Amino acid sequence: MDQKYYSAEKSVQVVVALLKSYGISRVIASPGTTNLTFVASLQHDSFFKVYSAPEERSAAYMAVGMAEESGEPVVITCTGATASRNYLPALTEAFYRKLPVIAITATQARGLIGQLVPQVIDRSSLPKDAATYSVHIPIVKDNADYTFAVLKTNEALHHLSKSGGGPVHINLETSYDSDFSVKELPKVKKINLYKDYDALPEMPNGRVGIFIGSHPAMSVELTNAIDSFCQKYGAVVYCDHTSNYKGAYRFQYPLVLSQDNWKPAVGSTSTLIHMGGVSGAYTQPFGQNLWRVNPDGMIRSVYGLPDAIFEMREIDFFNHYIQASANNSALQYIDECRQTYNSLYAEIPDSLPFSNIWIAKTLSTMIPENAVMHFGILNSLRSWNFFEIPLSVNSYCNVGGFGIDGPLSTVIGGALANPDKPHFLVVGDLAFFYDMNSLGNRHLPSNLRILLINNGRGTEFTNYNHPASRFGDDADTYMAAAGHYGHKSALLIKHYAEDLGFKYMTASDKDGVLEVAKEFVSGRMAQPMLLEIFTDSKCENEALHQIRNLRTDSGKIIENTIRRAVGRKGIETIKRIIKK
């Protein structure tokens, strides 16, 4: 009989490799067929201490006792059918005693649930007090599946100790693969989890960048801590308007890193530290080493699989590294970032088409100090992200759920909460009409300023870099939803706004904007204001193309041409060939 090694099933390899990386060696296996590829992969590996327990209820309680006595995580594994149901009493016990038990239940494809296939049951929903975390890991068919398996297995193993710890559940899809010829496990990334009481790793050498997604307004203390960190390690802070960092090392990066055919050096770091939530900047810097700092301690693969998660307050993270002995070469590159931005900004043509982008460039420096800005998603936020606004201005956007709904309601709520500051909202016509009923609220505040860009459609879907643009004018019919709400009616919003107590203003060209801009951005707050600017979607598209093609690099052009020609899968194939 041929020697058996690890299963050829990549999902199984990922789980086994990460169990080893985390030092989890104790396994209690119950007999079955669906979990055969997993159990057989453990059986030949001397690292694992495997015990047999034919009855799953007993196996799970054995794990409870073993975890309690050893203080170490214990794996239990069983096949499909009702076997896993017998784990529930012991998992409940482990949950309330916060014991690190890992239930790895094997299953066939989830699409077979309810199809009268033997031994296929639904494990998608567990009792809340049976596991602190539950995940289904499918058969790995491509790179996306592989990344998912690595990410979710790491997450599951982190939850063994998160918030006091407890049992976790991995539903591992298998295919009864008979190939056990794999002699070495792949090098699967272990994502290290650090808490505030742990010994934290040294800051790696090389350039350090901090990327901040959407973030609440920062305290002076946190801003000062970030600034001190940046000074010590020569770091720079990559920001968009929703980041709300206003310190000395701020780099408003979207203009620089959005270039289609130019890859600037300031977009790459040795270590990239991620803070905050979802970013609406549509582009991001690159980091060879990825760290995430957040009290939630959750793994988030914004730029790929992170190397480390720091489950702690942001200010505690920065204070630790401020006090640590630096081993960084302290490469100061904030000046390089600013010079790059300023030189690129200078290349923006004076003839930029009349558009959201031109309006943003024109008004961005006119926003009054200490105001508050709100943005609609997509084109509104993107256009203003290309340009700086006064540092005293905090900015927000509903990027959490990233939906079109609610921008008017959100800014009204903010304006009511802080009546002493003017609150501006930049919004497109579809998003405006989606939420326009909120303007009828009898609590409408006088410090509200709405900048409505009306181009008669969802311009996002007609922009040259959007997948819908390939349909040309046909995109207007349904995808861009053109022609609704009076199709750029000059009177619809005017009457609606004035009847509700707004001071209404309008413009349809550059001179018209300049005529009304001063009054619109003034600090006077006698009544709410609405400025409706009519633009053309073709000009919007041309302006976006110009601003994203200020510079070109021949190598980048070739790369993008190949990417468009062969697609993502083709690129992956080429990379595999090159590696060989």
C-alpha positions in Angstrom: 0.0 0.0 0.0 1.3 3.4 -1.0 2.3 5.8 1.8 -0.4 8.3 2.6 0.4 12.0 3.3 -1.7 15.1 3.4 -4.9 15.4 1.4 -4.8 17.2 -2.0 -7.8 19.2 -0.9 -6.5 22.7 -0.4 -9.1 23.7 2.2 -8.0 20.8 4.4 -4.3 21.8 3.9 -5.1 25.3 5.1 -6.9 24.2 8.2 -4.2 21.6 9.1 -1.3 24.1 8.4 -2.9 26.8 10.6 -3.6 24.4 13.4 0.1 23.7 13.4 1.1 27.3 13.2 -1.1 28.1 16.2 0.4 25.2 18.1 -2.9 23.3 18.4 -2.0 19.6 18.5 -4.8 17.9 20.5 -7.5 16.3 18.4 -10.4 14.0 19.3 -11.7 12.3 16.2 -15.0 10.4 15.7 -15.3 8.0 12.8 -17.0 9.0 9.6 -16.5 9.4 5.9 -17.0 13.1 5.2 -14.2 14.1 7.6 -11.9 11.4 6.2 -9.6 13.7 4.3 -9.1 15.9 7.4 -8.5 13.1 9.9 -6.2 11.1 7.5 -4.1 14.3 7.0 -3.6 14.5 10.8 -3.0 10.8 11.3 0.5 10.6 9.7 1.7 13.9 11.2 3.5 13.3 14.5 2.8 16.9 15.5 -0.8 16.0 16.3 -1.9 14.0 19.4 -5.0 12.3 18.0 -7.5 10.4 20.2 -10.4 8.3 19.1 -14.0 8.6 20.5 -16.7 6.8 18.6 -19.6 8.7 20.2 -19.6 12.4 19.5 -21.3 13.5 22.7 -18.6 11.8 24.7 -15.9 13.1 22.4 -17.0 16.7 23.0 -17.1 16.4 26.8 -13.7 14.7 26.7 -12.5 17.9 24.9 -14.1 20.0 27.7 -12.1 18.2 30.3 -8.9 18.2 28.2 -9.1 21.9 27.5 -9.9 22.7 31.2 -7.0 20.6 32.5 -4.4 21.5 29.8 -5.4 25.1 29.2 -4.8 24.5 25.5 -7.3 24.4 22.6 -8.7 21.0 21.7 -10.1 20.0 18.3 -13.1 17.7 17.9 -14.0 16.4 14.4 -16.9 14.4 13.1 -18.7 13.5 9.8 -21.9 14.8 8.4 -25.5 13.7 9.3 -26.6 14.1 12.9 -23.1 13.4 14.4 -22.5 17.1 14.9 -25.8 17.6 16.8 -24.3 15.4 19.5 -21.6 18.1 20.1 -24.1 20.7 21.3 -24.4 19.9 25.0 -20.6 20.0 25.5 -20.2 23.0 23.3 -22.8 24.8 25.4 -20.8 23.9 28.5 -17.6 25.1 26.9 -19.3 28.4 25.9 -20.4 29.3 29.4 -17.0 28.3 30.8 -15.1 30.0 28.0 -13.1 26.9 27.1 -11.2 26.7 23.8 -12.8 23.8 21.9 -12.7 23.8 18.1 -15.5 21.8 16.5 -14.5 20.9 12.9 -17.6 19.3 11.3 -17.2 17.9 7.8 -19.9 18.4 5.1 -20.6 17.9 1.5 -21.5 21.0 -0.6 -24.1 23.3 0.9 -26.0 23.3 -2.3 -27.0 19.7 -1.5 -28.9 20.7 1.6 -32.5 19.7 1.3 -31.9 17.7 -1.9 -32.5 14.3 -0.4 -28.8 13.6 -0.3 -27.8 11.2 2.5 -25.9 12.8 5.5 -26.2 16.4 4.4 -27.8 18.6 7.0 -27.9 22.4 7.6 -25.3 23.7 10.0 -25.5 27.4 8.9 -27.1 28.5 12.1 -26.0 27.4 15.5 -27.5 28.2 18.9 -25.9 31.5 20.1 -24.5 29.8 23.2 -22.8 26.9 21.3 -20.0 28.8 19.7 -18.4 32.3 19.7 -17.8 32.0 16.0 -19.0 29.7 13.2 -17.8 29.6 9.6 -18.3 27.5 6.5 -15.2 26.9 4.4 -16.0 25.6 0.9 -13.8 23.5 -1.4 -11.0 25.7 -2.7 -11.3 26.1 -6.5 -9.4 29.4 -7.1 -7.3 32.0 -5.4 -10.3 33.8 -4.0 -11.5 30.6 -2.3 -8.0 30.0 -0.9 -7.8 33.5 0.5 -11.2 33.1 2.1 -10.1 29.8 3.7 -7.0 31.3 5.1 -8.8 34.4 6.4 -11.7 32.6 8.0 -9.6 29.9 9.6 -7.4 32.5 11.2 -10.5 34.4 12.4 -11.9 31.2 14.0 -8.7 30.5 15.8 -8.5 34.1 17.0 -12.0 33.7 18.6 -10.7 31.0 20.8 -9.3 33.8 23.0 -11.3 36.9 22.0 -13.5 38.5 24.6 -12.5 35.9 27.2 -12.5 33.0 24.7 -14.8 30.0 24.1 -15.6 27.3 21.5 -15.6 27.9 17.7 -17.1 26.0 14.8 -15.6 25.3 11.4 -17.9 23.6 8.9 -15.3 22.1 6.5 -16.6 21.2 3.0 -14.8 18.1 1.6 -15.1 16.0 -1.5 -13.7 12.6 -0.5 -10.6 13.2 -2.6 -8.5 10.0 -2.7 -5.2 11.8 -3.4 -3.0 11.8 -0.3 0.3 12.4 -2.0 1.0 15.9 -0.7 4.2 15.6 1.3 4.5 19.2 2.5 1.8 21.6 3.7 1.7 25.0 2.0 3.1 28.0 3.9 -0.2 29.5 5.1 -0.1 33.0 6.6 -0.7 33.0 10.3 -2.3 36.3 11.2 -0.9 37.2 14.6 -3.2 38.7 17.2 -1.8 41.1 19.8 -3.6 42.6 22.8 -2.6 45.5 25.0 -1.1 43.2 27.6 1.0 41.3 25.0 4.6 41.9 24.1 4.3 43.8 20.8 6.6 43.2 17.8 9.2 45.7 16.9 8.4 48.2 14.2 9.9 46.8 10.9 12.5 48.8 9.1 11.6 50.8 6.0 8.9 53.2 5.1 5.9 53.2 7.5 2.5 54.4 6.3 -0.8 54.7 8.2 -4.0 54.4 6.2 -7.1 55.7 7.9 -10.5 54.7 6.5 -13.7 56.4 7.7 -13.1 57.5 11.2 -14.9 59.6 13.8 -13.5 63.0 14.6 -10.2 62.5 16.4 -9.3 63.8 19.9 -6.4 66.1 20.3 -4.7 63.3 22.3 -5.0 60.8 19.5 -3.8 63.3 16.8 -0.8 64.2 18.9 0.1 60.5 19.5 -0.1 59.8 15.7 2.1 62.9 15.0 4.7 61.8 17.6 4.7 58.3 16.1 5.1 59.7 12.6 8.0 62.0 13.7 9.8 59.1 15.3 9.4 56.6 12.5 9.3 58.9 9.5 5.7 57.8 8.8 3.0 59.4 6.7 -0.8 59.2 7.1 -2.8 58.4 4.0 -6.2 60.2 4.2 -9.3 60.9 2.4 -12.0 63.3 3.7 -13.7 60.7 5.9 -10.4 59.9 7.8 -10.7 63.0 10.0 -7.0 63.1 10.8 -5.9 66.7 10.8 -2.3 66.3 12.0 1.0 67.3 10.6 1.7 64.2 8.6 -1.5 64.2 6.6 -1.3 63.1 2.9 -4.5 63.6 0.9 -3.6 60.8 -1.4 -6.5 60.0 -3.8 -5.3 62.5 -6.5 -1.9 60.9 -6.6 -2.8 57.2 -6.3 -5.8 57.4 -8.7 -3.7 57.9 -11.8 -4.6 55.3 -14.4 -1.2 55.0 -16.0 1.3 56.2 -13.4 2.4 54.4 -10.3 4.2 56.9 -7.9 6.7 55.8 -5.4 4.9 57.4 -2.5 2.1 54.8 -2.8 4.3 52.0 -1.5 5.4 51.2 2.1 7.3 48.5 3.9 4.7 48.5 6.7 1.1 49.8 6.3 -0.9 50.3 9.4 -4.7 50.3 8.9 -7.1 52.2 11.1 -10.8 53.0 10.9 -13.6 51.6 8.8 -14.6 51.4 5.1 -12.9 53.9 2.8 -14.7 55.5 -0.1 -11.4 56.6 -1.7 -11.6 53.8 -4.4 -7.8 53.4 -4.3 -5.3 52.5 -1.7 -1.6 52.5 -0.9 0.5 49.3 -0.9 2.2 47.7 2.1 4.5 44.7 2.1 3.6 44.2 5.8 0.0 44.9 6.8 -1.1 45.7 10.4 -4.6 46.5 11.5 -5.2 48.5 14.7 -8.7 48.4 16.2 -10.3 47.6 19.5 -12.6 45.1 17.8 -9.7 42.9 17.0 -11.3 41.6 13.8 -9.4 40.5 10.8 -10.1 42.7 7.8 -8.4 42.1 4.5 -8.6 45.6 3.0 -5.4 45.2 1.1 -5.0 41.4 1.3 -4.4 39.2 4.2 -3.0 41.2 7.1 0.1 40.1 9.0 -1.0 41.2 12.4 -4.1 42.5 14.3 -3.7 44.7 17.3 -6.8 44.5 19.5 -6.4 47.6 21.5 -7.2 51.3 21.5 -5.5 53.3 18.8 -3.9 55.7 21.2 -2.5 52.8 23.3 -0.9 51.3 20.1 0.8 54.6 19.1 1.9 55.4 22.7 3.6 52.0 22.9 5.6 52.6 19.8 6.4 56.1 20.7 8.1 54.8 23.9 9.7 51.8 22.2 13.3 52.0 21.1 13.1 52.7 17.4 14.9 50.4 14.9 13.6 52.3 11.9 15.8 54.4 9.7 13.4 57.2 10.2 12.9 57.9 6.5 11.1 61.2 6.4 8.9 61.1 3.3 6.0 63.4 4.1 7.8 66.1 2.1 8.1 63.8 -0.9 4.3 63.0 -0.6 3.4 66.7 -0.5 5.7 67.6 -3.3 4.2 64.8 -5.4 0.7 66.1 -4.7 1.5 69.7 -5.3 3.3 69.0 -8.6 0.4 66.8 -9.8 -2.1 69.4 -8.7 -0.3 72.0 -10.8 -0.8 69.8 -13.8 -4.6 70.0 -13.6 -5.7 71.9 -16.7 -7.5 75.2 -16.4 -9.9 73.9 -19.0 -11.2 71.1 -16.7 -14.8 70.5 -17.9 -17.7 71.9 -15.9 -18.4 69.0 -13.6 -18.5 67.8 -10.0 -14.7 67.7 -10.1 -14.4 71.3 -11.3 -17.0 72.4 -8.6 -15.0 70.5 -5.9 -11.7 72.2 -7.0 -13.4 75.6 -7.0 -15.3 75.4 -3.8 -12.9 73.3 -1.7 -10.8 76.3 -0.5 -14.0 78.3 0.2 -15.5 76.1 2.8 -15.6 78.1 6.0 -13.4 77.1 9.0 -14.9 74.7 11.5 -17.7 73.7 9.2 -18.9 70.1 8.8 -19.0 68.3 5.4 -21.1 65.4 4.4 -20.8 63.6 1.0 -22.9 61.2 -1.0 -21.2 58.0 -2.0 -19.3 57.4 -5.2 -19.0 60.4 -7.5 -19.6 63.1 -4.9 -17.1 61.8 -2.4 -14.6 60.9 -5.1 -14.6 64.3 -6.7 -13.9 66.1 -3.5 -11.3 63.6 -2.4 -9.0 64.9 -5.1 -8.7 68.2 -3.2 -7.9 69.5 0.3 -10.4 71.3 2.4 -9.6 73.4 5.6 -8.1 71.2 8.3 -10.7 72.5 10.8 -13.5 70.8 8.8 -14.6 67.3 9.8 -16.1 65.2 7.0 -18.4 62.2 6.9 -20.0 59.9 4.4 -22.3 56.8 4.7 -19.6 54.4 3.6 -20.4 51.8 6.3 -23.2 50.2 4.4 -22.2 52.1 1.3 -25.7 52.7 0.1 -27.3 55.5 -1.9 -30.0 56.1 0.7 -30.1 58.5 3.6 -27.5 61.3 2.9 -30.0 64.1 3.5 -31.4 62.6 6.6 -27.8 62.0 8.0 -26.7 65.6 7.4 -30.0 66.9 9.0 -29.3 64.8 12.1 -25.7 66.2 12.3 -26.9 69.8 11.8 -29.5 69.4 14.5 -26.9 68.0 16.9 -24.5 70.9 16.3 -26.5 74.0 15.4 -23.5 76.4 15.7 -21.7 75.0 12.7 -22.8 75.1 9.0 -23.3 71.6 7.7 -22.7 71.0 4.0 -23.8 68.0 1.9 -22.6 67.3 -1.6 -25.0 64.9 -3.3 -26.0 63.7 -6.8 -29.5 63.8 -8.1 -30.4 60.1 -7.7 -29.3 60.1 -4.1 -31.1 63.4 -3.5 -34.4 62.3 -4.8 -34.0 59.0 -3.0 -34.1 60.8 0.3 -35.8 64.1 -0.5 -38.8 63.4 1.7 -36.5 64.1 4.7 -36.5 67.8 3.8 -40.1 68.0 4.9 -39.1 67.4 8.5 -40.5 70.2 10.7 -37.2 70.3 12.6 -35.3 71.4 9.5 -32.2 73.4 10.8 -31.1 76.7 9.4 -27.4 75.7 9.4 -28.1 73.2 6.5 -26.3 73.7 3.1 -27.1 71.3 0.3 -25.1 71.2 -2.9 -27.0 69.2 -5.4 -25.2 68.2 -8.6 -28.0 67.3 -11.1 -27.0 65.6 -14.3 -30.2 63.7 -14.8 -28.8 60.2 -14.2 -26.5 58.1 -12.1 -23.4 59.5 -13.7 -21.3 56.9 -11.9 -22.6 54.3 -14.3 -21.6 56.3 -17.4 -18.1 57.1 -16.3 -15.4 55.6 -18.6 -14.0 53.3 -15.8 -17.3 51.8 -14.8 -18.3 48.4 -16.2 -21.6 49.8 -17.4 -19.9 52.3 -19.6 -19.3 49.6 -22.3 -23.0 49.9 -23.1 -22.7 53.5 -24.2 -25.9 55.5 -24.3 -27.8 52.2 -23.6 -26.6 52.4 -20.0 -29.0 55.3 -19.5 -32.1 53.2 -20.0 -31.9 51.1 -16.8 -28.4 51.0 -15.4 -27.9 54.8 -15.0 -31.6 55.4 -14.6 -31.7 58.5 -16.7 -34.7 60.7 -17.1 -36.4 60.3 -13.7 -37.6 63.2 -11.6 -38.4 65.7 -14.4 -35.1 65.0 -16.2 -33.2 68.0 -14.9 -36.3 70.2 -14.4 -35.3 73.8 -13.7 -38.4 74.2 -11.4 -39.0 70.9 -9.6 -36.4 71.3 -6.8 -36.8 75.1 -6.8 -40.4 75.0 -5.9 -40.0 72.1 -3.5 -37.1 73.7 -1.7 -38.6 77.2 -1.4 -41.9 75.8 -0.2 -40.0 74.1 2.6 -38.2 77.3 3.7 -34.9 76.9 1.8 -33.1 79.7 0.1 -32.7 78.3 -3.4 -29.9 79.1 -5.8 -29.0 77.5 -9.1 -26.2 77.5 -11.7 -25.5 75.8 -15.0 -22.0 76.9 -15.9 -18.7 78.0 -14.3 -19.6 81.7 -14.2 -23.0 80.9 -12.6 -21.3 78.9 -9.8 -18.8 81.7 -9.1 -21.7 84.2 -8.8 -23.5 82.3 -6.1 -20.7 80.4 -4.4 -19.7 83.2 -1.9 -23.3 83.4 -0.5 -23.7 79.7 -0.4 -20.5 79.1 1.6 -20.9 82.1 3.9 -21.2 81.5 7.6 -24.6 83.2 7.8 -27.2 80.7 9.0 -30.5 82.6 8.9 -32.2 79.8 6.8 -31.2 76.5 5.1 -29.8 76.8 1.6 -29.9 74.6 -1.4 -27.7 75.2 -4.4 -28.7 73.1 -7.5 -26.0 72.9 -10.2 -26.9 71.4 -13.5 -24.0 69.5 -15.2 -23.7 67.1 -18.2 -22.7 63.5 -17.7 -20.4 63.6 -20.7 -18.5 66.5 -19.1 -18.4 64.6 -15.8 -16.9 61.6 -17.6 -14.3 63.7 -19.4 -13.3 65.5 -16.2 -12.8 62.2 -14.4 -10.7 60.9 -17.3 -8.5 64.1 -17.3 -7.9 64.1 -13.5 -6.9 60.4 -13.5 -4.6 60.8 -16.5 -2.4 63.8 -15.5 0.7 61.7 -15.9 1.6 58.5 -17.7 4.2 55.8 -17.4 4.8 53.5 -20.3 5.2 50.4 -18.1 1.9 51.1 -16.4 0.2 51.6 -19.7 1.4 48.2 -21.0 0.4 46.5 -17.7 -3.1 48.0 -17.9 -3.4 47.0 -21.6 -2.5 43.4 -20.8 -4.9 43.4 -17.8 -7.8 44.6 -20.0 -6.9 42.0 -22.7 -6.5 38.9 -20.6 -8.6 39.7 -17.5 -8.0 38.8 -13.9 -7.8 35.1 -14.4 -5.3 35.6 -17.3 -3.1 37.7 -15.0 -3.1 35.0 -12.4 -2.1 32.4 -15.0 0.8 34.6 -16.2 2.0 35.1 -12.7 2.0 31.3 -12.1 4.0 30.8 -15.3 6.6 33.4 -14.3 7.0 31.9 -10.9 7.9 28.5 -12.5 
